[in-house]
Amino acid sequence: MFLSDTVVQLAYDPGITPSEGGLPGLSVLKQVMGSLNLFGLVAVVGALAVSAGVWAWGHHSGGHQAEANGKKGVMVSAGAALLLGAANGLITFFSTLGSQVH
């Protein structure tokens, strides 16, 4: 087998595209994913509140490590909220970008 034959086989397009309605239970799976996203957002709100409390307590009590950990928790919570809120947009963007690769 020649190298050019191998390259041609690697470039083969299988013709698979995402299609809705192919498997049963897709609507249930969408509901479950939406509920998990909501649960994650609620958990992030709790983590943000706790982290902000630790940050304030560490600042007012002179606990520099507690203050640093509170700041870190606030930043991580904010980042997690950003990713959870932007999940649909990010997936759509990269899916569209990936479909343009030929």
N, CA, C and O atoms as CSV, one atom per row, in Angstrom:
chain,resi,resn,atom,element,x,y,z
A,1,MET,N,N,0.854,-1.177,0.000
A,1,MET,CA,C,0.000,0.000,0.000
A,1,MET,C,C,0.897,1.236,0.000
A,1,MET,O,O,1.839,1.335,0.787
A,2,PHE,N,N,0.597,2.157,-0.875
A,2,PHE,CA,C,1.388,3.370,-0.997
A,2,PHE,C,C,0.912,4.423,-0.001
A,2,PHE,O,O,-0.209,4.365,0.505
A,3,LEU,N,N,1.784,5.375,0.264
A,3,LEU,CA,C,1.450,6.461,1.184
A,3,LEU,C,C,0.281,7.288,0.659
A,3,LEU,O,O,-0.570,7.719,1.437
A,4,SER,N,N,0.232,7.511,-0.640
A,4,SER,CA,C,-0.864,8.310,-1.209
A,4,SER,C,C,-2.212,7.610,-1.020
A,4,SER,O,O,-3.225,8.280,-0.821
A,5,ASP,N,N,-2.245,6.283,-1.078
A,5,ASP,CA,C,-3.490,5.548,-0.840
A,5,ASP,C,C,-3.952,5.713,0.605
A,5,ASP,O,O,-5.149,5.824,0.872
A,6,THR,N,N,-3.003,5.729,1.532
A,6,THR,CA,C,-3.333,5.912,2.944
A,6,THR,C,C,-3.910,7.299,3.186
A,6,THR,O,O,-4.879,7.452,3.929
A,7,VAL,N,N,-3.316,8.309,2.559
A,7,VAL,CA,C,-3.808,9.677,2.722
A,7,VAL,C,C,-5.207,9.808,2.146
A,7,VAL,O,O,-6.048,10.483,2.738
A,8,VAL,N,N,-5.476,9.190,1.026
A,8,VAL,CA,C,-6.811,9.245,0.427
A,8,VAL,C,C,-7.819,8.585,1.354
A,8,VAL,O,O,-8.936,9.082,1.495
A,9,GLN,N,N,-7.454,7.483,1.987
A,9,GLN,CA,C,-8.368,6.815,2.902
A,9,GLN,C,C,-8.623,7.661,4.146
A,9,GLN,O,O,-9.734,7.647,4.676
A,10,LEU,N,N,-7.618,8.396,4.624
A,10,LEU,CA,C,-7.817,9.256,5.783
A,10,LEU,C,C,-8.728,10.437,5.461
A,10,LEU,O,O,-9.411,10.946,6.349
A,11,ALA,N,N,-8.746,10.872,4.224
A,11,ALA,CA,C,-9.560,12.006,3.819
A,11,ALA,C,C,-10.975,11.589,3.425
A,11,ALA,O,O,-11.744,12.433,2.965
A,12,TYR,N,N,-11.337,10.350,3.584
A,12,TYR,CA,C,-12.655,9.856,3.213
A,12,TYR,C,C,-13.735,10.505,4.086
A,12,TYR,O,O,-13.602,10.546,5.309
A,13,ASP,N,N,-14.778,11.000,3.474
A,13,ASP,CA,C,-15.891,11.611,4.192
A,13,ASP,C,C,-16.940,10.545,4.449
A,13,ASP,O,O,-17.524,10.025,3.499
A,14,PRO,N,N,-17.199,10.200,5.713
A,14,PRO,CA,C,-18.208,9.167,5.983
A,14,PRO,C,C,-19.634,9.652,5.771
A,14,PRO,O,O,-20.551,8.833,5.724
A,15,GLY,N,N,-19.851,10.966,5.642
A,15,GLY,CA,C,-21.186,11.488,5.376
A,15,GLY,C,C,-22.109,11.488,6.581
A,15,GLY,O,O,-23.327,11.410,6.422
A,16,ILE,N,N,-21.560,11.572,7.772
A,16,ILE,CA,C,-22.380,11.573,8.989
A,16,ILE,C,C,-22.590,13.011,9.443
A,16,ILE,O,O,-21.630,13.760,9.619
A,17,THR,N,N,-23.843,13.389,9.630
A,17,THR,CA,C,-24.180,14.711,10.147
A,17,THR,C,C,-25.177,14.550,11.288
A,17,THR,O,O,-25.969,13.608,11.287
A,18,PRO,N,N,-25.148,15.455,12.256
A,18,PRO,CA,C,-26.123,15.365,13.353
A,18,PRO,C,C,-27.541,15.563,12.831
A,18,PRO,O,O,-27.801,16.473,12.043
A,19,SER,N,N,-28.452,14.708,13.272
A,19,SER,CA,C,-29.850,14.864,12.869
A,19,SER,C,C,-30.731,14.654,14.089
A,19,SER,O,O,-30.501,13.755,14.898
A,20,GLU,N,N,-31.728,15.491,14.203
A,20,GLU,CA,C,-32.637,15.397,15.337
A,20,GLU,C,C,-33.705,14.352,15.057
A,20,GLU,O,O,-34.175,14.226,13.927
A,21,GLY,N,N,-34.080,13.617,16.068
A,21,GLY,CA,C,-35.142,12.636,15.924
A,21,GLY,C,C,-34.650,11.260,15.550
A,21,GLY,O,O,-35.458,10.380,15.251
A,22,GLY,N,N,-33.337,11.046,15.557
A,22,GLY,CA,C,-32.805,9.747,15.180
A,22,GLY,C,C,-32.950,8.688,16.256
A,22,GLY,O,O,-33.101,7.504,15.956
A,23,LEU,N,N,-32.905,9.117,17.510
A,23,LEU,CA,C,-33.023,8.177,18.623
A,23,LEU,C,C,-34.189,8.582,19.526
A,23,LEU,O,O,-34.475,9.770,19.679
A,24,PRO,N,N,-34.848,7.615,20.111
A,24,PRO,CA,C,-35.920,7.969,21.045
A,24,PRO,C,C,-35.325,8.534,22.335
A,24,PRO,O,O,-34.218,8.168,22.730
A,25,GLY,N,N,-36.056,9.412,22.973
A,25,GLY,CA,C,-35.625,9.952,24.255
A,25,GLY,C,C,-34.779,11.200,24.164
A,25,GLY,O,O,-34.239,11.647,25.176
A,26,LEU,N,N,-34.646,11.782,22.972
A,26,LEU,CA,C,-33.827,12.981,22.822
A,26,LEU,C,C,-34.413,14.151,23.610
A,26,LEU,O,O,-33.668,14.934,24.199
A,27,SER,N,N,-35.724,14.275,23.624
A,27,SER,CA,C,-36.340,15.375,24.367
A,27,SER,C,C,-36.117,15.213,25.872
A,27,SER,O,O,-35.938,16.200,26.585
A,28,VAL,N,N,-36.127,13.971,26.350
A,28,VAL,CA,C,-35.863,13.717,27.768
A,28,VAL,C,C,-34.417,14.049,28.099
A,28,VAL,O,O,-34.136,14.628,29.148
A,29,LEU,N,N,-33.509,13.688,27.219
A,29,LEU,CA,C,-32.097,13.996,27.434
A,29,LEU,C,C,-31.861,15.503,27.467
A,29,LEU,O,O,-31.060,15.987,28.267
A,30,LYS,N,N,-32.554,16.248,26.602
A,30,LYS,CA,C,-32.449,17.710,26.615
A,30,LYS,C,C,-32.954,18.275,27.937
A,30,LYS,O,O,-32.354,19.201,28.484
A,31,GLN,N,N,-34.044,17.731,28.451
A,31,GLN,CA,C,-34.571,18.181,29.736
A,31,GLN,C,C,-33.596,17.888,30.870
A,31,GLN,O,O,-33.395,18.721,31.753
A,32,VAL,N,N,-32.993,16.708,30.843
A,32,VAL,CA,C,-32.034,16.336,31.886
A,32,VAL,C,C,-30.820,17.271,31.850
A,32,VAL,O,O,-30.358,17.733,32.893
A,33,MET,N,N,-30.311,17.545,30.660
A,33,MET,CA,C,-29.150,18.435,30.540
A,33,MET,C,C,-29.494,19.853,30.998
A,33,MET,O,O,-28.680,20.510,31.646
A,34,GLY,N,N,-30.691,20.323,30.665
A,34,GLY,CA,C,-31.133,21.638,31.122
A,34,GLY,C,C,-31.258,21.698,32.636
A,34,GLY,O,O,-30.900,22.698,33.257
A,35,SER,N,N,-31.767,20.623,33.225
A,35,SER,CA,C,-31.893,20.564,34.680
A,35,SER,C,C,-30.524,20.515,35.353
A,35,SER,O,O,-30.319,21.139,36.394
A,36,LEU,N,N,-29.584,19.772,34.760
A,36,LEU,CA,C,-28.225,19.732,35.314
A,36,LEU,C,C,-27.557,21.097,35.226
A,36,LEU,O,O,-26.833,21.493,36.139
A,37,ASN,N,N,-27.794,21.814,34.140
A,37,ASN,CA,C,-27.248,23.157,33.993
A,37,ASN,C,C,-27.826,24.078,35.067
A,37,ASN,O,O,-27.085,24.845,35.681
A,38,LEU,N,N,-29.117,24.015,35.297
A,38,LEU,CA,C,-29.751,24.824,36.333
A,38,LEU,C,C,-29.215,24.456,37.713
A,38,LEU,O,O,-28.929,25.338,38.523
A,39,PHE,N,N,-29.080,23.163,37.982
A,39,PHE,CA,C,-28.537,22.717,39.267
A,39,PHE,C,C,-27.125,23.252,39.465
A,39,PHE,O,O,-26.763,23.687,40.559
A,40,GLY,N,N,-26.329,23.217,38.398
A,40,GLY,CA,C,-24.971,23.754,38.474
A,40,GLY,C,C,-24.966,25.237,38.777
A,40,GLY,O,O,-24.153,25.702,39.576
A,41,LEU,N,N,-25.861,25.991,38.151
A,41,LEU,CA,C,-25.946,27.427,38.416
A,41,LEU,C,C,-26.355,27.715,39.858
A,41,LEU,O,O,-25.821,28.631,40.482
A,42,VAL,N,N,-27.300,26.939,40.392
A,42,VAL,CA,C,-27.712,27.121,41.785
A,42,VAL,C,C,-26.558,26.793,42.727
A,42,VAL,O,O,-26.342,27.497,43.714
A,43,ALA,N,N,-25.815,25.727,42.428
A,43,ALA,CA,C,-24.668,25.359,43.252
A,43,ALA,C,C,-23.582,26.440,43.203
A,43,ALA,O,O,-22.921,26.705,44.207
A,44,VAL,N,N,-23.403,27.058,42.040
A,44,VAL,CA,C,-22.406,28.117,41.902
A,44,VAL,C,C,-22.814,29.345,42.717
A,44,VAL,O,O,-21.956,30.009,43.299
A,45,VAL,N,N,-24.097,29.651,42.766
A,45,VAL,CA,C,-24.555,30.772,43.589
A,45,VAL,C,C,-24.223,30.513,45.060
A,45,VAL,O,O,-23.767,31.415,45.763
A,46,GLY,N,N,-24.450,29.288,45.524
A,46,GLY,CA,C,-24.107,28.935,46.900
A,46,GLY,C,C,-22.613,29.024,47.146
A,46,GLY,O,O,-22.182,29.534,48.180
A,47,ALA,N,N,-21.819,28.535,46.207
A,47,ALA,CA,C,-20.358,28.591,46.357
A,47,ALA,C,C,-19.868,30.035,46.359
A,47,ALA,O,O,-18.944,30.383,47.095
A,48,LEU,N,N,-20.485,30.866,45.540
A,48,LEU,CA,C,-20.110,32.280,45.505
A,48,LEU,C,C,-20.425,32.960,46.834
A,48,LEU,O,O,-19.620,33.743,47.337
A,49,ALA,N,N,-21.585,32.666,47.400
A,49,ALA,CA,C,-21.962,33.268,48.684
A,49,ALA,C,C,-21.009,32.831,49.804
A,49,ALA,O,O,-20.577,33.652,50.614
A,50,VAL,N,N,-20.693,31.555,49.841
A,50,VAL,CA,C,-19.771,31.054,50.864
A,50,VAL,C,C,-18.384,31.659,50.668
A,50,VAL,O,O,-17.756,32.083,51.638
A,51,SER,N,N,-17.905,31.703,49.448
A,51,SER,CA,C,-16.575,32.258,49.172
A,51,SER,C,C,-16.498,33.729,49.527
A,51,SER,O,O,-15.497,34.186,50.079
A,52,ALA,N,N,-17.545,34.473,49.215
A,52,ALA,CA,C,-17.565,35.897,49.567
A,52,ALA,C,C,-17.555,36.071,51.085
A,52,ALA,O,O,-16.912,36.982,51.605
A,53,GLY,N,N,-18.265,35.198,51.787
A,53,GLY,CA,C,-18.247,35.240,53.253
A,53,GLY,C,C,-16.870,34.929,53.819
A,53,GLY,O,O,-16.424,35.583,54.762
A,54,VAL,N,N,-16.202,33.948,53.259
A,54,VAL,CA,C,-14.847,33.601,53.704
A,54,VAL,C,C,-13.887,34.740,53.407
A,54,VAL,O,O,-13.019,35.057,54.220
A,55,TRP,N,N,-14.041,35.345,52.258
A,55,TRP,CA,C,-13.193,36.480,51.876
A,55,TRP,C,C,-13.378,37.635,52.878
A,55,TRP,O,O,-12.398,38.201,53.363
A,56,ALA,N,N,-14.621,37.974,53.180
A,56,ALA,CA,C,-14.895,39.065,54.119
A,56,ALA,C,C,-14.396,38.720,55.520
A,56,ALA,O,O,-13.785,39.555,56.186
A,57,TRP,N,N,-14.653,37.503,55.964
A,57,TRP,CA,C,-14.199,37.084,57.294
A,57,TRP,C,C,-12.681,37.117,57.381
A,57,TRP,O,O,-12.124,37.595,58.369
A,58,GLY,N,N,-12.010,36.612,56.353
A,58,GLY,CA,C,-10.547,36.623,56.351
A,58,GLY,C,C,-9.992,38.038,56.337
A,58,GLY,O,O,-8.975,38.315,56.973
A,59,HIS,N,N,-10.653,38.932,55.618
A,59,HIS,CA,C,-10.188,40.322,55.552
A,59,HIS,C,C,-10.324,41.015,56.907
A,59,HIS,O,O,-9.408,41.709,57.346
A,60,HIS,N,N,-11.460,40.828,57.562
A,60,HIS,CA,C,-11.720,41.547,58.813
A,60,HIS,C,C,-11.051,40.904,60.016
A,60,HIS,O,O,-10.850,41.568,61.033
A,61,SER,N,N,-10.701,39.628,59.926
A,61,SER,CA,C,-10.048,38.963,61.054
A,61,SER,C,C,-8.530,38.911,60.898
A,61,SER,O,O,-7.833,38.458,61.805
A,62,GLY,N,N,-8.019,39.363,59.774
A,62,GLY,CA,C,-6.576,39.335,59.559
A,62,GLY,C,C,-6.062,37.981,59.093
A,62,GLY,O,O,-4.854,37.745,59.091
A,63,GLY,N,N,-6.955,37.099,58.703
A,63,GLY,CA,C,-6.551,35.778,58.203
A,63,GLY,C,C,-6.235,35.867,56.721
A,63,GLY,O,O,-7.124,35.772,55.875
A,64,HIS,N,N,-4.965,36.048,56.421
A,64,HIS,CA,C,-4.588,36.271,55.021
A,64,HIS,C,C,-4.844,35.053,54.141
A,64,HIS,O,O,-5.204,35.195,52.973
A,65,GLN,N,N,-4.660,33.858,54.695
A,65,GLN,CA,C,-4.908,32.667,53.879
A,65,GLN,C,C,-6.406,32.496,53.609
A,65,GLN,O,O,-6.806,32.124,52.506
A,66,ALA,N,N,-7.226,32.773,54.627
A,66,ALA,CA,C,-8.678,32.690,54.423
A,66,ALA,C,C,-9.126,33.725,53.398
A,66,ALA,O,O,-9.989,33.449,52.565
A,67,GLU,N,N,-8.541,34.908,53.463
A,67,GLU,CA,C,-8.886,35.950,52.495
A,67,GLU,C,C,-8.510,35.529,51.081
A,67,GLU,O,O,-9.291,35.708,50.146
A,68,ALA,N,N,-7.315,34.971,50.926
A,68,ALA,CA,C,-6.865,34.517,49.605
A,68,ALA,C,C,-7.736,33.381,49.085
A,68,ALA,O,O,-8.073,33.346,47.902
A,69,ASN,N,N,-8.099,32.454,49.965
A,69,ASN,CA,C,-8.964,31.349,49.542
A,69,ASN,C,C,-10.362,31.840,49.173
A,69,ASN,O,O,-10.982,31.315,48.248
A,70,GLY,N,N,-10.861,32.848,49.897
A,70,GLY,CA,C,-12.157,33.425,49.560
A,70,GLY,C,C,-12.127,34.093,48.195
A,70,GLY,O,O,-13.052,33.934,47.398
A,71,LYS,N,N,-11.054,34.848,47.925
A,71,LYS,CA,C,-10.914,35.479,46.606
A,71,LYS,C,C,-10.867,34.432,45.505
A,71,LYS,O,O,-11.508,34.568,44.463
A,72,LYS,N,N,-10.092,33.384,45.760
A,72,LYS,CA,C,-9.977,32.314,44.768
A,72,LYS,C,C,-11.333,31.651,44.525
A,72,LYS,O,O,-11.688,31.356,43.384
A,73,GLY,N,N,-12.083,31.418,45.594
A,73,GLY,CA,C,-13.408,30.814,45.460
A,73,GLY,C,C,-14.372,31.686,44.683
A,73,GLY,O,O,-15.169,31.184,43.890
A,74,VAL,N,N,-14.303,32.998,44.908
A,74,VAL,CA,C,-15.162,33.926,44.168
A,74,VAL,C,C,-14.817,33.886,42.685
A,74,VAL,O,O,-15.709,33.861,41.837
A,75,MET,N,N,-13.530,33.879,42.373
A,75,MET,CA,C,-13.123,33.851,40.960
A,75,MET,C,C,-13.521,32.537,40.285
A,75,MET,O,O,-13.999,32.540,39.151
A,76,VAL,N,N,-13.324,31.426,40.976
A,76,VAL,CA,C,-13.702,30.127,40.410
A,76,VAL,C,C,-15.216,30.051,40.218
A,76,VAL,O,O,-15.687,29.542,39.201
A,77,SER,N,N,-15.972,30.549,41.179
A,77,SER,CA,C,-17.431,30.547,41.065
A,77,SER,C,C,-17.891,31.409,39.894
A,77,SER,O,O,-18.782,31.023,39.138
A,78,ALA,N,N,-17.275,32.577,39.754
A,78,ALA,CA,C,-17.636,33.451,38.642
A,78,ALA,C,C,-17.299,32.798,37.299
A,78,ALA,O,O,-18.076,32.891,36.349
A,79,GLY,N,N,-16.150,32.143,37.223
A,79,GLY,CA,C,-15.773,31.445,35.992
A,79,GLY,C,C,-16.712,30.295,35.678
A,79,GLY,O,O,-17.079,30.076,34.524
A,80,ALA,N,N,-17.099,29.558,36.719
A,80,ALA,CA,C,-18.033,28.447,36.511
A,80,ALA,C,C,-19.389,28.957,36.049
A,80,ALA,O,O,-20.014,28.352,35.179
A,81,ALA,N,N,-19.854,30.077,36.629
A,81,ALA,CA,C,-21.125,30.653,36.200
A,81,ALA,C,C,-21.049,31.122,34.754
A,81,ALA,O,O,-22.005,30.968,33.994
A,82,LEU,N,N,-19.907,31.695,34.376
A,82,LEU,CA,C,-19.719,32.134,32.995
A,82,LEU,C,C,-19.801,30.953,32.030
A,82,LEU,O,O,-20.475,31.026,31.003
A,83,LEU,N,N,-19.112,29.870,32.368
A,83,LEU,CA,C,-19.118,28.692,31.492
A,83,LEU,C,C,-20.491,28.026,31.437
A,83,LEU,O,O,-20.934,27.606,30.368
A,84,LEU,N,N,-21.161,27.928,32.576
A,84,LEU,CA,C,-22.485,27.307,32.578
A,84,LEU,C,C,-23.493,28.156,31.798
A,84,LEU,O,O,-24.327,27.620,31.068
A,85,GLY,N,N,-23.416,29.466,31.953
A,85,GLY,CA,C,-24.330,30.338,31.239
A,85,GLY,C,C,-24.069,30.374,29.745
A,85,GLY,O,O,-24.991,30.543,28.947
A,86,ALA,N,N,-22.811,30.214,29.373
A,86,ALA,CA,C,-22.438,30.287,27.960
A,86,ALA,C,C,-22.354,28.917,27.301
A,86,ALA,O,O,-21.898,28.814,26.162
A,87,ALA,N,N,-22.780,27.870,27.986
A,87,ALA,CA,C,-22.618,26.503,27.471
A,87,ALA,C,C,-23.268,26.323,26.098
A,87,ALA,O,O,-22.634,25.796,25.183
A,88,ASN,N,N,-24.508,26.750,25.943
A,88,ASN,CA,C,-25.190,26.583,24.651
A,88,ASN,C,C,-24.483,27.346,23.539
A,88,ASN,O,O,-24.283,26.818,22.445
A,89,GLY,N,N,-24.108,28.576,23.819
A,89,GLY,CA,C,-23.424,29.382,22.816
A,89,GLY,C,C,-22.062,28.823,22.444
A,89,GLY,O,O,-21.691,28.818,21.270
A,90,LEU,N,N,-21.312,28.350,23.437
A,90,LEU,CA,C,-19.991,27.776,23.162
A,90,LEU,C,C,-20.100,26.519,22.310
A,90,LEU,O,O,-19.356,26.347,21.344
A,91,ILE,N,N,-21.026,25.647,22.672
A,91,ILE,CA,C,-21.195,24.402,21.924
A,91,ILE,C,C,-21.656,24.697,20.500
A,91,ILE,O,O,-21.171,24.080,19.552
A,92,THR,N,N,-22.586,25.632,20.345
A,92,THR,CA,C,-23.052,26.003,19.010
A,92,THR,C,C,-21.924,26.588,18.177
A,92,THR,O,O,-21.771,26.253,17.003
A,93,PHE,N,N,-21.127,27.473,18.795
A,93,PHE,CA,C,-20.018,28.100,18.082
A,93,PHE,C,C,-19.023,27.062,17.598
A,93,PHE,O,O,-18.662,27.062,16.421
A,94,PHE,N,N,-18.568,26.170,18.484
A,94,PHE,CA,C,-17.562,25.198,18.086
A,94,PHE,C,C,-18.126,24.113,17.176
A,94,PHE,O,O,-17.398,23.565,16.348
A,95,SER,N,N,-19.395,23.798,17.315
A,95,SER,CA,C,-20.015,22.844,16.402
A,95,SER,C,C,-20.080,23.427,14.991
A,95,SER,O,O,-19.780,22.742,14.014
A,96,THR,N,N,-20.472,24.691,14.897
A,96,THR,CA,C,-20.513,25.357,13.585
A,96,THR,C,C,-19.116,25.486,12.997
A,96,THR,O,O,-18.910,25.271,11.802
A,97,LEU,N,N,-18.161,25.837,13.848
A,97,LEU,CA,C,-16.783,25.948,13.395
A,97,LEU,C,C,-16.256,24.597,12.907
A,97,LEU,O,O,-15.571,24.521,11.887
A,98,GLY,N,N,-16.575,23.551,13.632
A,98,GLY,CA,C,-16.130,22.217,13.242
A,98,GLY,C,C,-16.778,21.718,11.971
A,98,GLY,O,O,-16.161,20.968,11.216
A,99,SER,N,N,-18.018,22.123,11.720
A,99,SER,CA,C,-18.689,21.679,10.500
A,99,SER,C,C,-18.126,22.360,9.259
A,99,SER,O,O,-18.369,21.905,8.141
A,100,GLN,N,N,-17.381,23.442,9.440
A,100,GLN,CA,C,-16.792,24.140,8.307
A,100,GLN,C,C,-15.439,23.570,7.891
A,100,GLN,O,O,-14.883,23.964,6.866
A,101,VAL,N,N,-14.911,22.641,8.689
A,101,VAL,CA,C,-13.617,22.025,8.335
A,101,VAL,C,C,-13.840,21.018,7.208
A,101,VAL,O,O,-14.696,20.139,7.308
A,102,HIS,N,N,-13.072,21.156,6.153
A,102,HIS,CA,C,-13.195,20.239,5.011
A,102,HIS,C,C,-11.852,19.628,4.701
A,102,HIS,O,O,-11.738,18.827,3.774
